[in-house]
Amino acid sequence: MGMMSLRLPDELTRQLDALAAATGRTKSFLAGQAIRDYIDREAWQIAEIQQAISEADAGDFASDDEVNAISAKWKRNAG
């Protein structure tokens, strides 16, 4: 398991301390979970962007009819 050291603003440190006390978890566990969640979310977003770029490079775009249908749906739902 790797180890890392970082500096946090005082307010964030206080919030982390309070959360650790309230949950019975260590600050290290909470920080690791926050980093894991962030990386998972960012990796998902990057994968989606890369897929969209591949589709665009292949010329795979929505047709005018598809765009119009979605636009009409949003307009209906917006009231």
N, C-alpha and C positions, 0 to 999 in steps of 0.2 A: 504494500500500500504506500502510495506516495505521500509526501508531506509538503505543505505549503504555508508560507507566512504572508499575511497581508495586513495593511493598515486600514482601519475603518474610521469614519467620522464618529465623534463621541456619541452623538444621538443614536446612530445606528448600533453602536456597541451597547448602549443602554437598552435599546429595543430588543436586541438579541439576547442580552442577559435576562430580561423580563420574560421573553418567550421561552427560553430554556428553563427558567424556574417554573413557569406555569405548566409546561408540558412534561417536565421531568426528563427532558432530553438534554444532551450536551450541546454546547454551542458548536462544537465541531460537527456533530451529526446534523444540526439544523443548517449550518453553512454548506455542508456537503450536499444535502438534499436540495437546497436552493440552487446550487451550481448545477446539479444533475438536471433539475427541472428546466433551467435556463438553456442548457446545452441541448436537451431533447427538443425543446421548442424551436430553437434556432436551427438545429439540424433538419427538422421537419420542414421549416420554411425554406431553407436553402434547397432541399430536395425538390420541393414544389416549384420553386423558381427555375431550377435546372430543367425540370420536366417541361415547364411552359416554354422555355427557350428552345428546347429540342422540337417541341410541337410547332413553334413559330418558324424555326429554321426549315421544317419539313413542309411548311405552307398549310398547316392544319389550323385553319381559323374558322370561327363560327360564320355561318352564312347570314346574309341579310335577314332572311326569314327567321332564323333562330334568334338573332339579336332583337328583332322586332317583337317576337313572342315573349321573350324575357322582359323587355321593356314594358309591354302591355301588362304583363303579370304584376310587375312592381307598381305600375300606375294604379291598377285595380286595388291592390293591397294597401296602397297609401291613402286611399279614400278620396 
